[in-house]
């Protein structure tokens, strides 16, 4: 068992008892006017509390002395702050063993966050930009003052170091860059128009239906979901420091979305659960209030999304086995929060509930091996068995059904992507909003019209098929303007027509209209006396500018693609990957806190 955690449990009980009894350890009779602890009174209190709380006398005495010293330190820090304006900030740096390492930093509250980072970094022995400071559920930004975040004298904040193994210096550098680049890539993609966002990222509700959102809200949601996914990857790799930073950044973006939207997707509920889980894995007791609020939001959202008894989930998916793992983690975290609030009876009940859920979620090793031998992945096997409540044949049926559904969904997605690409090839309509619809384009071509005429008609009519046919039949000249403007006339063609004696500008218009056919261009010019009314040609001087614009667009698209690839790197390919919990760590925490709830 974690020794610090055991001590923490004793301190919690004694602290609450002192508050109930209105005992002030920094005042007489427990502390003399000469500035010394009154050992006789402390011993008497030790015996009383040891008996009433069932705590060993030596543990009780050590806890009372620590609490007394803590109170005296707080008084000195308060006086120093009043006299000098220097606040004492306690920075907790979690270590790999879950120990408590507290660094005291004396500073002005107007000081920059970076100054505190540098102080902590020098004591920890890492570069300051690898340190991230977290307070009240937010990552403190480097170029801001402490007071701007509500940090006060005596505040305890958490520092995380963006690495999981101090020996892996190269990996440490990679992780730090990954955290910074993830945010940059997500913002790059989210900064593009809605159409570009659709090209890369689809936002749907729980039933898979696309959500139509205002641009700013959509942008925030894209960044939030991208950061959340990368945070999940770090969480799965047990890189809790990086995970927490990414998840809190995601939370900041989610906060810009309307609460009604956040109820439409379960991502926000899972995000809050993931953040609370990070706090636990980093042993950050100071974030208990934030964790409690997040778990409450998570529970409310789960009930809204899945139904109080998972009935909505059952209707949607036909099974509740895998989402039940999230509820098990939720109840475990709620139990641990209750323990640290000294609500021991409530914690005990929640631990018992989590224990029962864990037992029902455990997967038989033999069944798991059997499915893996049949060619299914460990994740498929685990999720299948949980969905089928351990029944092997039902699990196979469930996995095959999921594979078929995923295959169909992939085909549908690929078809939609092809349609999107075709829409971009065909261009926008005259209203500047719609893209030319490929299915309408095919319909007009099946009537015998050329691809270019069909495209131009749909552009001019804003995708109105009947109006397109009318335009083609009654006003074909309107379509020629649109359809010829992109035809590039070669210099030698123009010279051939101009050499006959026609005006070069009129020669170019005729060549554009007839797609470079010199003989047809000459025929038309002869028929109309060398002057084509109501037409205009593409100015050569615009050509280079157009090509330059195309190149710029190409560069932007390439940057977007690179950003998307970086974001996608290491991302799970399975939709239910976040449900594939082995529950080994959950069981470890469960047993640890069950032991802590026994009488010390």
C-alpha positions as CSV (number, residue, x, y, z in Angstrom):
1,X,0.0,0.0,0.0
2,X,1.1,3.6,-0.7
3,X,2.5,4.8,2.7
4,X,1.8,8.5,1.9
5,X,-1.8,7.5,1.1
6,X,-2.2,5.7,4.4
7,X,-0.9,8.8,6.3
8,X,-3.3,11.0,4.2
9,X,-6.2,8.8,5.3
10,X,-5.3,9.2,9.0
11,X,-4.7,13.0,8.6
12,X,-8.2,13.4,7.0
13,X,-9.9,11.7,9.9
14,X,-8.0,13.6,12.6
15,X,-8.4,16.9,10.8
16,X,-12.2,16.5,10.7
17,X,-12.3,15.4,14.4
18,X,-10.3,18.6,15.3
19,X,-12.8,20.7,13.4
20,X,-15.8,19.0,15.1
21,X,-14.3,19.6,18.5
22,X,-13.2,23.1,17.7
23,X,-9.6,22.2,18.7
24,X,-6.9,24.8,17.6
25,X,-3.5,23.2,17.8
26,X,-1.7,26.5,17.4
27,X,-3.3,28.0,20.5
28,X,-3.1,27.1,24.3
29,X,-3.2,24.7,25.8
30,X,-1.6,22.8,22.9
31,X,0.9,25.5,22.1
32,X,2.5,27.7,24.7
33,X,3.0,31.5,24.6
34,X,6.8,30.7,24.6
35,X,6.4,29.2,21.2
36,X,6.6,25.6,22.1
37,X,4.3,22.6,21.7
38,X,2.7,21.5,25.0
39,X,3.7,17.8,24.9
40,X,1.5,16.8,27.8
41,X,-1.7,18.2,26.2
42,X,-0.8,16.7,22.9
43,X,-0.3,13.3,24.5
44,X,-3.7,13.5,26.2
45,X,-5.4,14.4,22.9
46,X,-3.5,11.6,21.2
47,X,-5.0,9.0,23.6
48,X,-8.5,10.4,23.3
49,X,-8.4,10.4,19.5
50,X,-6.7,7.1,19.2
51,X,-9.5,5.5,21.2
52,X,-12.4,7.3,19.5
53,X,-11.1,6.9,15.9
54,X,-9.5,3.5,16.3
55,X,-6.1,4.7,15.1
56,X,-2.8,3.5,16.6
57,X,-1.3,5.9,19.2
58,X,2.0,6.4,17.4
59,X,0.2,7.2,14.1
60,X,-2.2,9.5,15.8
61,X,0.6,11.4,17.6
62,X,2.5,11.8,14.3
63,X,-0.6,13.1,12.6
64,X,-1.3,15.7,15.4
65,X,2.2,17.0,15.3
66,X,2.2,17.3,11.5
67,X,-1.1,19.2,11.6
68,X,0.1,21.4,14.4
69,X,3.3,22.3,12.4
70,X,1.2,22.9,9.3
71,X,-1.0,25.3,11.1
72,X,2.0,27.2,12.6
73,X,3.6,27.4,9.1
74,X,0.4,28.8,7.6
75,X,0.3,31.5,10.3
76,X,3.9,32.5,9.6
77,X,3.3,32.5,5.9
78,X,0.2,34.7,6.5
79,X,2.1,37.2,8.6
80,X,5.0,37.3,6.0
81,X,2.5,38.0,3.2
82,X,1.0,40.9,5.2
83,X,4.4,42.4,5.9
84,X,6.2,41.8,2.6
85,X,3.6,41.0,0.0
86,X,5.4,37.7,-0.6
87,X,3.0,34.8,-1.0
88,X,3.9,31.2,-0.3
89,X,2.8,28.9,-3.0
90,X,2.9,25.1,-2.4
91,X,3.7,23.2,-5.6
92,X,3.0,19.5,-5.5
93,X,5.1,17.4,-7.9
94,X,3.8,13.8,-8.2
95,X,6.4,11.2,-8.5
96,X,6.1,7.8,-10.1
97,X,5.4,6.1,-6.8
98,X,2.6,8.4,-5.9
99,X,4.6,10.1,-3.1
100,X,4.1,13.7,-1.9
101,X,6.9,16.1,-3.0
102,X,6.0,19.6,-2.0
103,X,8.0,22.6,-3.1
104,X,7.5,25.9,-1.4
105,X,7.8,29.0,-3.6
106,X,7.8,32.5,-2.2
107,X,6.7,35.0,-4.8
108,X,4.5,38.1,-5.5
109,X,1.1,37.2,-6.7
110,X,1.7,39.6,-9.6
111,X,4.6,37.3,-10.7
112,X,4.5,35.6,-14.1
113,X,3.6,31.9,-14.1
114,X,6.9,31.3,-15.9
115,X,8.9,32.4,-12.8
116,X,7.3,29.7,-10.7
117,X,7.9,27.2,-13.5
118,X,11.6,28.1,-13.5
119,X,11.8,27.8,-9.7
120,X,10.2,24.4,-9.7
121,X,12.2,23.2,-12.7
122,X,15.5,24.2,-11.0
123,X,14.6,22.1,-7.9
124,X,13.3,19.1,-9.9
125,X,16.3,19.3,-12.3
126,X,14.5,19.7,-15.6
127,X,14.1,22.5,-18.2
128,X,11.4,24.9,-17.2
129,X,9.4,24.5,-20.4
130,X,8.8,20.8,-19.5
131,X,6.9,21.9,-16.4
132,X,3.2,22.5,-16.6
133,X,1.4,24.1,-13.6
134,X,-2.2,23.1,-13.0
135,X,-4.7,24.8,-10.7
136,X,-8.5,24.7,-10.4
137,X,-8.8,22.4,-13.4
138,X,-6.8,24.6,-15.8
139,X,-3.3,24.7,-17.2
140,X,-1.7,28.0,-16.1
141,X,-0.5,29.9,-19.2
142,X,3.2,31.0,-19.2
143,X,2.7,34.6,-20.0
144,X,0.1,35.4,-17.3
145,X,0.2,36.5,-13.7
146,X,-0.6,34.1,-10.8
147,X,-3.3,36.4,-9.6
148,X,-5.2,36.2,-12.9
149,X,-5.9,32.6,-12.1
150,X,-7.1,33.2,-8.6
151,X,-3.9,31.9,-7.0
152,X,-3.6,33.1,-3.4
153,X,-1.2,32.9,-0.5
154,X,-1.1,29.3,0.6
155,X,-2.6,27.9,-2.6
156,X,-1.4,24.4,-3.5
157,X,-1.0,23.8,-7.2
158,X,0.2,20.8,-9.1
159,X,3.2,20.6,-11.4
160,X,3.4,17.9,-14.0
161,X,6.6,17.0,-16.0
162,X,6.0,16.1,-19.6
163,X,7.8,12.7,-19.5
164,X,7.2,9.4,-17.8
165,X,10.7,8.0,-17.6
166,X,13.6,10.4,-16.7
167,X,16.1,8.1,-18.5
168,X,14.4,8.5,-21.8
169,X,15.7,12.0,-22.7
170,X,15.0,11.6,-26.4
171,X,11.4,10.4,-25.7
172,X,11.0,13.3,-23.3
173,X,11.8,15.9,-26.0
174,X,9.5,14.1,-28.4
175,X,6.6,14.2,-25.9
176,X,7.0,17.9,-25.2
177,X,7.0,18.7,-28.9
178,X,4.0,16.4,-29.4
179,X,2.0,18.3,-26.9
180,X,2.7,21.7,-28.5
181,X,2.3,20.5,-32.1
182,X,-1.0,18.7,-31.3
183,X,-2.6,22.0,-30.3
184,X,-1.1,23.8,-33.3
185,X,-2.4,21.1,-35.7
186,X,-5.9,21.0,-34.2
187,X,-6.1,24.8,-34.5
188,X,-4.9,24.7,-38.1
189,X,-7.6,22.3,-39.2
190,X,-10.3,24.0,-37.1
191,X,-9.4,27.4,-38.6
192,X,-10.5,26.3,-42.1
193,X,-14.0,26.7,-43.5
194,X,-16.8,24.3,-42.6
195,X,-16.3,22.5,-45.9
196,X,-12.6,21.8,-45.2
197,X,-13.5,20.6,-41.7
198,X,-16.0,18.2,-43.2
199,X,-13.3,16.9,-45.5
200,X,-11.1,15.9,-42.5
201,X,-13.3,15.5,-39.5
202,X,-16.9,14.5,-39.1
203,X,-18.9,15.6,-36.0
204,X,-21.9,13.4,-35.2
205,X,-24.2,12.7,-32.4
206,X,-24.4,9.4,-30.6
207,X,-26.5,7.9,-33.4
208,X,-23.9,8.9,-36.0
209,X,-26.0,11.8,-37.4
210,X,-23.9,14.8,-38.5
211,X,-24.3,17.9,-36.4
212,X,-24.8,21.3,-38.1
213,X,-23.1,23.9,-36.0
214,X,-22.2,27.6,-36.2
215,X,-18.6,28.1,-37.4
216,X,-17.1,29.2,-34.1
217,X,-18.8,26.5,-32.1
218,X,-17.7,23.9,-34.7
219,X,-14.2,25.2,-34.6
220,X,-14.0,24.9,-30.8
221,X,-15.5,21.4,-31.0
222,X,-13.0,20.2,-33.6
223,X,-10.1,21.4,-31.5
224,X,-11.6,19.9,-28.3
225,X,-12.2,16.5,-29.9
226,X,-8.8,16.4,-31.5
227,X,-7.1,17.2,-28.2
228,X,-9.3,14.7,-26.4
229,X,-8.3,11.9,-28.8
230,X,-4.6,12.6,-28.4
231,X,-5.1,12.8,-24.6
232,X,-6.7,9.4,-24.7
233,X,-3.7,8.0,-26.6
234,X,-1.3,9.4,-23.9
235,X,-3.7,8.0,-21.2
236,X,-3.5,4.5,-22.8
237,X,0.3,4.8,-22.9
238,X,0.2,5.7,-19.2
239,X,1.8,9.1,-19.9
240,X,-0.5,10.8,-17.4
241,X,1.3,14.1,-17.3
242,X,1.0,14.6,-21.1
243,X,-2.6,13.2,-21.0
244,X,-3.7,15.7,-18.3
245,X,-2.3,18.7,-20.1
246,X,-4.0,17.7,-23.4
247,X,-7.3,16.8,-21.7
248,X,-7.4,20.1,-19.8
249,X,-6.7,22.0,-23.1
250,X,-9.6,20.0,-24.6
251,X,-11.8,21.0,-21.7
252,X,-11.1,24.7,-22.3
253,X,-12.3,24.4,-25.9
254,X,-15.4,22.4,-24.9
255,X,-16.3,25.2,-22.5
256,X,-16.9,27.5,-25.6
257,X,-19.7,25.2,-26.8
258,X,-23.3,25.5,-25.7
259,X,-24.4,23.1,-22.9
260,X,-27.2,21.8,-25.1
261,X,-24.6,20.7,-27.7
262,X,-22.5,19.0,-25.0
263,X,-25.5,16.9,-24.0
264,X,-25.9,15.7,-27.6
265,X,-22.5,14.0,-27.6
266,X,-21.1,11.8,-24.8
267,X,-17.5,13.0,-25.5
268,X,-17.7,15.7,-22.8
269,X,-18.8,13.2,-20.2
270,X,-16.0,10.9,-21.0
271,X,-13.5,13.8,-21.0
272,X,-14.5,14.7,-17.5
273,X,-14.1,11.1,-16.5
274,X,-10.7,10.9,-18.1
275,X,-9.5,14.1,-16.3
276,X,-10.6,12.7,-13.0
277,X,-8.8,9.5,-13.8
278,X,-5.6,11.4,-14.5
279,X,-5.8,13.1,-11.2
280,X,-6.0,9.7,-9.5
281,X,-3.1,8.2,-11.5
282,X,-1.0,11.3,-10.6
283,X,-2.1,11.0,-7.0
284,X,-3.2,14.7,-6.9
285,X,-5.4,14.9,-3.8
286,X,-5.5,18.7,-4.1
287,X,-7.7,18.3,-7.2
288,X,-10.4,16.5,-5.3
289,X,-12.9,19.4,-5.5
290,X,-12.4,19.7,-9.3
291,X,-12.7,15.9,-9.6
292,X,-15.9,15.9,-7.7
293,X,-17.5,18.5,-9.9
294,X,-16.3,16.7,-13.1
295,X,-17.7,13.3,-11.9
296,X,-21.0,14.9,-11.1
297,X,-21.2,16.4,-14.7
298,X,-20.1,13.0,-16.1
299,X,-22.8,11.1,-14.2
300,X,-25.5,13.6,-15.2
301,X,-24.4,13.4,-18.8
302,X,-24.3,9.6,-18.8
303,X,-27.8,9.4,-17.4
304,X,-28.9,11.9,-20.1
305,X,-27.2,10.0,-22.9
306,X,-27.7,6.4,-21.9
307,X,-30.7,6.6,-19.6
308,X,-30.7,6.1,-15.8
309,X,-30.7,2.3,-16.3
310,X,-28.8,2.3,-19.6
311,X,-32.1,1.8,-21.4
312,X,-31.3,4.3,-24.2
313,X,-28.0,2.7,-24.7
314,X,-29.6,-0.8,-24.9
315,X,-32.1,0.5,-27.6
316,X,-29.2,2.1,-29.6
317,X,-26.6,-0.6,-29.4
318,X,-28.5,-3.7,-28.2
319,X,-26.0,-4.2,-25.3
320,X,-24.7,-2.3,-22.3
321,X,-21.7,-4.5,-21.5
322,X,-18.9,-2.2,-22.6
323,X,-20.2,1.2,-21.5
324,X,-20.7,-0.5,-18.0
325,X,-16.9,-0.3,-17.7
326,X,-17.1,3.5,-17.8
327,X,-19.7,3.3,-15.0
328,X,-17.4,1.1,-13.0
329,X,-14.6,3.6,-13.3
330,X,-17.0,6.4,-12.4
331,X,-18.2,4.8,-9.2
332,X,-14.6,3.9,-8.3
333,X,-13.5,7.5,-8.7
334,X,-16.6,8.7,-6.7
335,X,-15.6,6.3,-3.9
336,X,-12.1,7.7,-3.8
337,X,-13.3,11.3,-3.8
338,X,-15.6,10.4,-0.9
339,X,-12.7,8.7,1.0
340,X,-10.6,11.9,0.7
341,X,-13.5,13.9,2.0
342,X,-13.7,11.6,5.0
343,X,-17.1,10.3,3.9
344,X,-16.0,6.8,4.8
345,X,-19.5,5.2,4.8
346,X,-20.4,6.6,1.4
347,X,-16.9,5.6,0.1
348,X,-17.4,2.0,1.3
349,X,-20.8,1.7,-0.4
350,X,-19.4,3.0,-3.7
351,X,-16.4,0.7,-3.5
352,X,-18.7,-2.2,-3.0
353,X,-20.8,-1.2,-6.0
354,X,-17.6,-0.8,-8.1
355,X,-16.4,-4.2,-6.9
356,X,-19.7,-5.8,-8.0
357,X,-19.5,-4.1,-11.4
358,X,-15.8,-5.2,-11.8
359,X,-16.8,-8.8,-11.1
360,X,-19.4,-8.8,-13.8
361,X,-17.0,-7.2,-16.3
362,X,-14.1,-9.6,-15.8
363,X,-13.4,-11.6,-18.9
364,X,-12.6,-15.3,-18.7
365,X,-9.0,-15.8,-19.8
366,X,-9.8,-19.1,-21.6
367,X,-12.6,-17.5,-23.6
368,X,-10.4,-14.6,-24.4
369,X,-7.6,-16.9,-25.7
370,X,-10.1,-18.9,-27.7
371,X,-11.4,-15.8,-29.6
372,X,-7.8,-14.6,-30.2
373,X,-7.0,-18.0,-31.7
374,X,-10.0,-17.7,-34.0
375,X,-8.4,-14.6,-35.5
376,X,-10.0,-11.8,-33.5
377,X,-7.9,-9.0,-32.0
378,X,-7.6,-8.8,-28.1
379,X,-9.7,-5.7,-28.1
380,X,-12.4,-7.3,-30.2
381,X,-12.4,-10.4,-28.0
382,X,-12.6,-8.4,-24.8
383,X,-15.3,-6.0,-26.0
384,X,-17.2,-8.9,-27.6
385,X,-17.2,-11.0,-24.4
386,X,-18.3,-8.1,-22.3
387,X,-21.1,-7.2,-24.7
388,X,-22.2,-10.9,-24.6
389,X,-21.8,-11.1,-20.8
390,X,-19.2,-13.8,-21.2
391,X,-21.1,-16.1,-23.6
392,X,-18.5,-17.3,-26.2
393,X,-20.9,-18.0,-29.2
394,X,-22.8,-14.7,-28.6
395,X,-19.5,-12.9,-28.5
396,X,-18.5,-14.3,-31.9
397,X,-21.9,-13.2,-33.2
398,X,-21.5,-9.7,-31.7
399,X,-18.0,-9.3,-33.1
400,X,-19.0,-10.4,-36.6
401,X,-22.0,-8.1,-36.6
402,X,-19.8,-5.2,-35.5
403,X,-17.3,-6.0,-38.3
404,X,-20.1,-6.0,-40.8
405,X,-21.5,-2.6,-39.5
406,X,-18.0,-1.1,-39.6
407,X,-17.4,-2.3,-43.1
408,X,-20.7,-0.8,-44.3
409,X,-20.0,2.4,-42.4
410,X,-16.5,2.6,-44.0
411,X,-18.0,2.0,-47.5
412,X,-20.5,4.8,-46.9
413,X,-17.8,7.1,-45.6
414,X,-15.6,6.4,-48.6
415,X,-18.5,7.1,-50.9
416,X,-19.3,10.4,-49.1
417,X,-15.6,11.3,-49.4
418,X,-15.6,10.6,-53.1
419,X,-18.8,12.8,-53.4
420,X,-17.1,15.6,-51.5
421,X,-14.0,15.4,-53.8
422,X,-16.3,15.4,-56.9
423,X,-18.2,18.5,-55.5
424,X,-14.9,20.3,-55.2
425,X,-13.9,19.4,-58.7
426,X,-17.3,20.6,-60.1
427,X,-17.0,23.9,-58.2
428,X,-19.4,26.2,-56.3
429,X,-22.8,27.4,-57.5
430,X,-23.6,31.0,-58.3
431,X,-24.8,31.6,-54.7
432,X,-21.2,31.0,-53.5
433,X,-22.5,28.6,-50.8
434,X,-23.5,25.3,-52.4
435,X,-21.3,23.0,-54.3
436,X,-22.5,21.5,-57.6
437,X,-24.2,18.3,-56.7
438,X,-22.5,15.3,-58.5
439,X,-25.8,13.2,-58.7
440,X,-27.6,16.1,-60.5
441,X,-24.6,16.5,-62.8
442,X,-24.8,12.8,-63.8
443,X,-28.6,13.1,-64.3
444,X,-28.1,16.0,-66.8
445,X,-25.3,14.0,-68.6
446,X,-27.6,11.0,-68.9
447,X,-30.0,13.3,-70.8
448,X,-27.3,13.8,-73.4
449,X,-25.7,17.1,-72.3
450,X,-21.9,17.4,-72.1
451,X,-20.2,17.4,-68.7
452,X,-19.2,21.1,-69.0
453,X,-22.6,22.3,-70.1
454,X,-24.3,20.3,-67.2
455,X,-21.8,21.7,-64.7
456,X,-22.3,25.2,-65.9
457,X,-26.1,25.0,-65.9
458,X,-26.2,23.6,-62.3
459,X,-23.8,26.4,-61.2
460,X,-26.0,29.1,-62.7
461,X,-29.3,27.6,-61.4
462,X,-27.9,26.8,-57.9
463,X,-28.5,23.0,-58.3
464,X,-32.1,23.4,-59.7
465,X,-32.3,20.6,-62.2
466,X,-35.5,21.8,-64.0
467,X,-34.1,25.3,-64.2
468,X,-30.8,23.9,-65.5
469,X,-32.6,22.2,-68.4
470,X,-34.4,25.4,-69.2
471,X,-31.2,27.4,-69.2
472,X,-29.5,24.9,-71.6
473,X,-32.5,25.0,-74.0
474,X,-33.5,28.6,-73.9
475,X,-30.4,30.6,-72.9
476,X,-27.3,28.6,-73.9
477,X,-25.2,31.8,-74.3
478,X,-25.3,32.3,-70.5
479,X,-23.7,29.0,-70.0
480,X,-20.9,29.7,-72.5
481,X,-19.6,32.5,-70.4
482,X,-19.3,30.2,-67.4
483,X,-18.0,27.2,-69.3
484,X,-15.4,28.9,-71.5
485,X,-13.7,31.1,-68.9
486,X,-11.4,28.4,-67.8
487,X,-10.2,27.2,-71.2
488,X,-6.6,28.3,-71.7
489,X,-5.9,29.4,-75.3
490,X,-2.5,28.4,-76.6
491,X,-0.4,31.2,-78.3
492,X,0.0,29.4,-81.6
493,X,-3.8,28.9,-81.9
494,X,-4.4,32.6,-81.3
495,X,-1.7,33.5,-83.9
496,X,-3.4,31.2,-86.5
497,X,-6.8,32.9,-86.1
498,X,-5.4,36.5,-85.8
499,X,-3.2,35.9,-88.9
500,X,-6.5,35.6,-91.0
501,X,-7.2,39.2,-89.9
502,X,-9.5,38.9,-86.9
503,X,-9.1,41.0,-83.8
504,X,-6.9,39.0,-81.3
505,X,-9.4,39.6,-78.5
506,X,-12.4,38.3,-80.5
507,X,-10.1,35.4,-81.8
508,X,-9.5,34.4,-78.1
509,X,-13.2,34.5,-77.2
510,X,-14.0,32.3,-80.2
511,X,-11.2,29.8,-79.3
512,X,-12.4,29.6,-75.7
513,X,-16.0,29.0,-76.7
514,X,-14.9,26.1,-79.0
515,X,-12.3,24.7,-76.6
516,X,-9.4,25.5,-78.9
517,X,-10.9,24.2,-82.1
518,X,-9.4,26.7,-84.7
519,X,-11.6,25.8,-87.6
520,X,-14.9,26.2,-85.6
521,X,-13.6,29.5,-84.1
522,X,-12.9,30.8,-87.6
523,X,-16.4,29.7,-88.8
524,X,-18.1,31.6,-86.0
525,X,-16.0,34.7,-86.5
526,X,-16.8,34.7,-90.2
527,X,-20.6,34.2,-89.5
528,X,-20.7,37.1,-87.1
529,X,-18.5,39.5,-89.0
530,X,-15.6,39.2,-86.6
531,X,-17.5,40.6,-83.6
532,X,-18.9,38.4,-80.9
533,X,-21.5,40.4,-78.8
534,X,-22.0,39.9,-75.1
535,X,-18.9,37.9,-74.5
536,X,-15.7,38.4,-72.7
537,X,-12.4,36.5,-72.7
538,X,-10.1,35.7,-69.9
539,X,-7.3,38.3,-69.7
540,X,-3.8,36.8,-70.1
541,X,-2.6,39.0,-67.3
542,X,-4.9,37.2,-64.9
543,X,-3.5,33.8,-65.9
544,X,-0.3,34.0,-63.8
545,X,-2.2,35.3,-60.8
546,X,-4.7,32.5,-61.1
547,X,-1.9,29.9,-61.2
548,X,-0.3,31.6,-58.2
549,X,-3.6,31.4,-56.3
550,X,-3.9,27.7,-57.2
551,X,-0.3,27.1,-55.9
552,X,-1.1,28.8,-52.6
553,X,-4.3,26.7,-52.2
554,X,-2.3,23.6,-52.9
555,X,0.2,24.5,-50.2
556,X,-2.5,25.2,-47.7
557,X,-4.2,21.8,-48.5
558,X,-0.8,20.0,-48.1
559,X,-0.3,21.7,-44.7
560,X,-3.8,20.6,-43.7
561,X,-3.1,17.0,-44.8
562,X,0.2,17.0,-42.8
563,X,-1.6,18.3,-39.7
564,X,-4.3,15.7,-40.1
565,X,-1.7,12.9,-40.5
566,X,0.1,14.1,-37.3
567,X,-3.2,14.2,-35.4
568,X,-4.2,10.8,-36.7
569,X,-0.8,9.3,-35.7
570,X,-1.2,6.8,-32.9
571,X,-5.0,7.4,-32.9
572,X,-7.1,4.3,-32.4
573,X,-8.9,2.9,-35.5
574,X,-11.7,1.4,-33.4
575,X,-14.7,3.6,-32.5
576,X,-15.0,1.8,-29.1
577,X,-11.3,1.9,-28.2
578,X,-12.0,4.0,-25.1
579,X,-14.2,1.2,-23.8
580,X,-11.5,-1.4,-24.2
581,X,-10.4,-1.2,-20.5
582,X,-8.4,-4.1,-19.1
583,X,-9.6,-2.9,-15.6
584,X,-6.3,-4.1,-14.1
585,X,-5.4,-0.6,-12.8
586,X,-9.0,0.0,-11.6
587,X,-8.8,-3.2,-9.6
588,X,-5.5,-2.2,-8.1
589,X,-7.0,1.1,-6.9
590,X,-10.1,-0.6,-5.7
591,X,-8.2,-3.1,-3.5
592,X,-5.9,-0.3,-2.2
593,X,-8.8,1.9,-1.0
594,X,-10.7,-1.1,0.4
595,X,-7.6,-1.7,2.6
596,X,-7.4,2.0,3.6
597,X,-11.0,1.9,4.8
598,X,-10.2,-0.8,7.2
599,X,-9.2,0.4,10.7
600,X,-5.5,1.5,10.7
